[in-house]
Amino acid sequence: MSKSSKEEKSNTLKRSWFQELKGEFRKITWLDKSSLARQSFAVVVSSVVLGCIIAIVDWLIQIGLNFIVG
């Protein structure tokens, strides 16, 4: 096999891969703006709530350890 046929095969494989990728992206169903905003808001709110819960538990453990050690 010569270099040029290897390069052609490589280029053909790359082109085929990108064509398949483009076809897969066409199959994606994208959310509308209102659904995206609602779900993003839910993620942010749940992250903040979970962060607060973790901070409170950490604070209580710190108080408990200070009581035991100190």
Secondary structure, DSSP 8 states (H G I E B T S, - for coil): --HHHHHHHHHHHHHHHHHHHHHHHHH-----HHHHHHHHHHHHHHHHHHHHHHHHHHHHHHHHHHHHH-
